[in-house]
Every structure is written in structure tokens, then in C-alpha cells.
Amino acid sequence: MRITSCVKSILHRWVAAPACLAIAAFVALALAPQTGIAADGDGAWPTRPITMVIPFTPGAITDTLGRRIANHLSGALGTNVIVENKPGAGANLGAGFVANAKPDGYTLLFSTFGNLIIEAASSGQFNLQPVAMIGPMTVVLLVRPDLPFQTLDAFVDYARANPKKISLASIGVGSSYHLMIEQMNALGGLDMVHIPYRGGAPAMADFLGGRVDGMLATWSFARPYVNDNRARLIAVTNAQPSSELPGVPTVNEKAIPGARLTDGLAIFGPRGLPAPIVTRINEAVRALLEQPDAQAWLKKEGVTPAPMSADAFAAMLKTETAPLHDLIVRNNIALK
């Protein structure tokens, strides 16, 4: 049986007045049960290779981990899972390609989900089907070691007393890193300057060269620069502390309550992906995340394995979307 499934407009761009309706629509789509079977003629899936799009350049952490996940899925699903890199537009190019693909299970997205949450919170254009959570990524706040503060509290006190004196680099406008900086400014009464870059490598180059005062980075990327004292680690930006960084405080722990970065790795598909396919991929990923060796290499890369059902993952996305929308509207934050 062939499936003809067309999910047209997921959400319309909203203004503040109908915001609740827009968020409700996003939530309903994320949590809605999927119907139908695979699109192959005999109902079997998969019968041919699967393309897994990674919206980042080869060599990035998302690429290296995505390829390991793809290798596992190839064995678990009994077909080749072929990685295709489609970087550009802050990961939106690859995400858009998958969103517009036929929902037959043969085109998937392996990506960070922070930018997708922000897109839903700001413009309502979340049009992907949550399939499987891999886990949150540990993102840290770094400052230059020559600056006159060594702790998170001292950093916040200095930034508050010196408006526009602190510059923080991010991986781009509209990224989860950008919004974290905006949260710190809005919720902490700060006025730090956001300096966007096209990715972590150029941001790190300018940070190490002393052209910006601080930056946000994944722990796996930041680790060598912290270890050789070229960068000072002062905080974890996630909501929860990292087991890999005992004693390192979170930004929202006491310095700036409520300021937290939500990001991680996950698999998505086009909306309308049949429930049996979602379940099979999700179960294959959860089986991988329960393996001690997989947990070890994920944690080494700063990713905390967090296996959950597709419905639980969709509910988590819902929970994170509403407060970010309120923050964006209330502070008139431009994310384009």
C-alpha cells in the first residue's frame, strides 16, 4: 500500500496575541499519533538504503557521532544508512530538505535540536517529526584566562558593572548559543555584546586570538583549550550540571536563575512518518544507548545518553518551546 500523506502548514508566523494558539498547534503536531504503514508495495520497511542527512560539515561532532549512529542503524535495520552532509543556513538547509522529503522512512535527519526548538519558538516553522533522542550536549562558557575573573559569580558581577565591555562569541545568529547569551542579558540584567560567527572553529580562532572575551562551546570542542590553559572554563550552560565536569556550576544554578541552554542530538523525519517506522528506529536507537561502550564514547564527546520514546521526546520539545517564545517576544530578540 502506498501512503499519500501531506502535512501542509504546521504553524503560521505568530504575533504576541495568538502566541498560545501557535504553540498549542506545534504541540499538537509534535504529539499527534502517526498512522499508516511503510510506503513499500508489500508493506515492508526498509527494502532499500536510507539517507540520513547531517546539516553540518564533515568532521564536526554532529558528523562524527552521526556516522557512528548510522553504522549502528545499518545493522539494526538490515539496510545501508548512508550519511549525506547538507550544511548551511545554521543547519536549516538540511533540516528543510528532510522536512520536504516523502515521509516513507528513507530520509532522516541527524542534528542538534536546539535550533529547531528556537525556530518553533520564534516563527512556528517546526515541521519535523521527532523520532529518537540521543542525548543533551554539554555546552560550556569559556572566558579568556587573562581577564580579571576566575569564577562565574565574578564574571557576572563584572559584566553587570561594565555594560558592553564583555563580548561573547556564538556559532551564529539564531543558534541555541545566541539565545543563551540573550537569556543571560535579559534575566541577569547584563548588557554583553553578542558576536556571531559561522561555526565554532572561526569563533574559537578569534577567542584564542583575544578578539572576543568569551564564547560558548561544546565540552568536547573546548576540552583541549581548557586543558592547556588557553581558555578558562567557568560554567556549564545546560540546565543540569555535567557528570563529566564535577564542581563546575551551571549558569542558572545561582548566578542567573532561569538562563539555560537546551540542545542535544536527535533523529527526526518528515512529518507524517508512519508510527511503525518511528517505533522501529526509536527502539534501535534506545538499544544502542543502553550499551556500555556506546554510553562511554558518547559521554567522552560531551553527550549524555538519554533514551526515551518518541512521544516523550516530543513532549520535551513542547516543554522547552513555550518559555523561549515568551522570552523572545518579551525582549524583542531578533534571531534572523
C-alpha positions in Angstrom: 0.0 0.0 0.0 1.3 3.4 -0.8 0.8 6.2 1.6 -0.2 9.7 0.4 0.4 11.9 3.4 0.6 15.7 3.2 1.1 17.8 6.2 0.7 21.4 4.9 1.3 24.4 7.1 2.5 23.3 10.5 2.2 26.7 12.2 1.8 30.3 10.9 4.1 33.1 11.9 2.5 34.5 15.0 2.4 37.8 16.9 2.2 38.0 20.6 -1.6 37.9 20.8 -2.2 34.5 19.2 1.1 33.0 20.7 -0.7 30.4 22.8 -2.6 29.1 19.8 0.6 28.9 17.8 2.4 26.9 20.5 -0.6 24.7 21.0 -0.7 23.9 17.3 3.0 23.0 17.4 2.5 20.8 20.5 -0.5 19.0 18.9 1.5 18.2 15.8 4.5 17.0 17.8 2.4 14.7 20.0 -0.1 13.6 17.4 -0.2 9.8 16.8 1.0 8.8 13.3 -0.9 6.4 11.2 -0.2 4.2 8.2 2.4 1.7 7.2 5.6 1.9 5.2 5.3 3.1 1.7 6.8 0.0 0.0 4.4 -2.1 -2.1 4.4 -5.1 0.3 4.3 -3.0 3.4 7.8 -4.0 4.4 10.4 -1.4 5.5 13.2 -0.9 4.8 13.8 -2.5 1.4 16.4 -0.1 0.2 19.1 2.2 1.6 18.1 5.1 4.0 19.6 8.5 3.7 20.5 10.2 6.9 21.1 13.9 6.4 23.5 15.7 8.7 23.2 19.5 8.4 26.8 20.2 9.3 30.2 19.9 7.7 32.2 16.7 7.8 34.4 16.5 10.9 32.0 18.4 13.2 30.9 16.5 16.3 27.5 16.1 14.9 29.0 14.5 11.8 31.3 12.1 13.6 28.7 10.9 16.1 26.0 10.8 13.4 28.2 8.4 11.3 28.6 6.1 14.3 24.8 6.1 14.8 24.3 5.5 11.1 26.6 2.4 11.2 24.6 1.0 14.1 21.3 1.6 12.4 22.5 -0.1 9.3 23.0 -3.3 11.3 19.8 -2.9 13.4 17.6 -2.2 10.4 19.2 -4.5 7.9 20.0 -1.9 5.2 22.6 0.7 4.5 22.1 4.0 6.2 24.0 6.5 4.0 25.1 9.8 5.5 24.7 12.9 3.4 26.1 16.2 4.7 24.0 19.3 3.8 25.4 22.2 5.8 24.3 25.7 5.5 21.9 28.4 7.0 22.6 27.4 10.6 21.5 23.7 9.9 18.3 24.9 8.4 19.2 23.8 4.9 19.5 20.2 5.8 16.5 20.3 8.1 14.4 21.9 5.4 15.5 19.2 2.9 14.3 16.5 5.2 11.1 18.3 6.1 10.2 18.4 2.4 11.0 14.8 1.8 8.5 12.0 1.3 7.5 10.6 4.7 8.4 7.0 3.8 11.2 6.4 6.2 14.0 6.7 3.7 15.1 10.2 4.5 16.0 11.1 8.1 17.8 14.0 9.9 20.5 13.6 12.5 21.0 17.0 14.1 21.1 19.2 17.1 17.6 20.1 18.3 18.3 23.4 19.9 18.0 25.4 16.7 14.7 23.5 15.9 13.2 24.5 19.2 14.3 28.1 18.7 12.7 28.1 15.2 9.5 26.8 16.6 9.6 29.4 19.4 10.3 32.3 17.2 8.5 31.6 13.9 6.4 28.4 14.3 8.2 26.6 11.5 8.8 23.4 13.3 7.8 20.8 10.6 9.8 17.7 11.5 8.7 14.5 13.2 10.6 13.7 16.4 11.9 10.1 16.1 14.7 9.4 18.7 16.6 11.4 21.3 20.3 10.7 21.6 21.0 13.0 24.5 21.8 16.5 25.6 25.2 18.0 24.7 27.3 19.7 27.4 27.9 23.3 26.4 30.3 25.4 28.5 31.0 29.1 29.0 34.7 30.0 28.4 36.5 33.2 29.1 40.0 34.4 28.3 42.4 33.5 31.1 43.9 37.0 31.1 40.6 38.6 32.2 40.1 39.7 35.8 37.7 37.0 37.0 38.0 33.3 37.7 34.5 32.3 38.8 31.1 32.5 37.3 29.9 34.9 40.0 32.9 37.2 39.5 32.2 37.2 35.7 28.5 38.1 36.2 29.4 40.9 38.7 32.0 42.3 36.2 29.6 42.2 33.3 26.9 43.9 35.3 29.2 46.6 36.4 30.7 47.1 32.9 27.9 47.3 30.3 29.0 46.5 26.7 32.5 45.7 27.9 32.2 41.9 27.6 31.9 40.3 24.2 30.7 36.7 23.8 31.0 34.7 20.6 28.4 32.3 19.3 28.2 29.8 16.4 25.7 32.1 14.7 22.6 34.2 14.8 19.5 32.2 15.8 21.6 29.4 17.3 21.0 28.0 20.8 24.2 29.6 21.8 23.0 33.0 20.7 19.7 32.6 22.6 21.7 31.6 25.7 23.6 34.9 25.6 20.3 36.7 25.2 18.9 34.9 28.2 21.9 35.9 30.3 21.5 39.5 29.3 17.7 39.6 29.8 17.5 37.5 33.0 20.7 38.7 34.6 20.4 42.4 33.9 23.5 42.3 31.8 24.5 44.1 28.6 27.0 41.9 27.0 27.8 42.1 23.2 26.9 39.1 21.1 29.4 38.4 18.3 28.1 35.8 15.9 30.3 33.5 13.8 29.7 30.9 11.1 30.5 27.9 13.3 32.7 27.1 16.2 36.0 27.0 14.5 36.2 30.7 13.5 34.7 31.7 16.8 37.4 29.7 18.7 40.1 31.2 16.5 39.1 34.8 17.4 38.6 33.8 21.0 42.1 32.4 21.2 43.4 35.4 19.4 42.0 37.7 22.1 39.5 39.4 19.8 36.5 38.3 21.9 36.3 37.9 25.7 34.4 34.7 25.9 32.4 32.1 24.0 30.1 29.1 24.3 31.3 25.7 23.0 30.6 22.1 23.4 32.8 20.5 26.1 34.4 18.1 23.5 35.5 21.1 21.4 36.6 23.2 24.4 38.4 20.5 26.3 41.9 20.8 24.7 42.0 24.5 25.1 40.9 24.3 28.7 43.5 21.6 29.4 46.4 23.7 28.0 45.2 26.8 29.8 44.3 28.8 26.7 40.7 29.1 27.9 39.2 29.3 31.3 36.1 27.2 32.0 33.7 29.0 34.4 30.3 27.4 33.8 28.1 24.8 32.2 25.2 26.4 30.3 22.8 23.4 30.4 20.0 23.3 32.9 21.7 20.4 34.8 25.4 20.0 35.9 27.6 17.7 33.9 28.8 14.5 35.4 31.9 14.9 33.3 32.6 18.3 35.0 32.2 17.8 38.7 32.2 21.1 40.6 31.6 23.3 37.6 28.4 25.4 38.3 25.6 25.9 35.9 24.7 29.4 34.9 21.2 29.1 36.2 22.2 27.4 39.4 22.6 30.8 41.3 24.2 33.4 39.1 21.4 33.9 36.6 18.4 31.8 37.6 16.3 30.6 34.5 19.1 31.1 32.0 19.7 27.7 30.4 20.7 26.2 27.1 18.7 23.4 25.7 20.5 21.4 23.0 21.4 17.9 22.1 21.5 15.3 19.4 18.5 13.5 17.9 16.9 11.9 14.9 14.0 13.5 13.0 12.0 12.6 10.0 9.4 14.4 7.8 6.0 14.9 9.4 3.6 12.1 8.7 6.2 9.4 9.2 4.3 6.2 9.9 4.2 5.1 13.5 5.7 1.6 12.9 8.8 3.2 11.3 9.1 5.8 14.1 8.9 3.0 16.7 11.4 0.7 14.9 14.0 3.5 14.6 13.4 4.7 18.2 13.8 1.1 19.6 17.0 0.6 17.6 18.5 3.8 19.0 17.4 3.0 22.5 19.1 -0.4 22.3 22.3 1.3 21.2 22.2 3.8 24.1 21.8 1.0 26.6 25.2 -0.5 25.6 28.0 0.5 28.0 30.5 1.1 25.2 28.1 3.4 23.4 27.5 5.3 26.6 31.2 5.6 27.1 32.0 7.2 23.7 29.0 9.5 23.8 30.0 10.8 27.2 33.6 11.3 26.1 32.2 13.6 23.4 30.1 15.5 25.9 26.8 13.9 25.1 24.7 12.4 28.0 22.7 9.4 26.7 19.0 10.0 27.3 17.0 7.2 25.6 13.2 7.9 25.6 10.2 7.2 23.5 9.3 9.4 20.5 6.3 10.7 22.4 8.4 11.6 25.5 10.9 13.4 23.2 8.1 15.4 21.5 6.8 16.3 25.0 10.2 17.6 26.0 10.3 19.8 22.9 6.9 21.2 23.8 8.1 22.0 27.3 11.1 23.9 26.1 9.3 25.8 23.3 6.8 28.0 25.3 9.2 29.8 27.7 11.7 30.6 24.9 8.8 32.1 22.8 7.9 34.2 25.8 11.5 35.4 26.2 11.9 36.2 22.5 8.6 38.2 22.4 9.1 40.0 25.7 12.7 41.1 24.9 12.1 41.6 21.1 15.1 39.4 20.3 16.0 39.2 16.7 17.0 35.7 15.6 17.4 36.2 11.9 
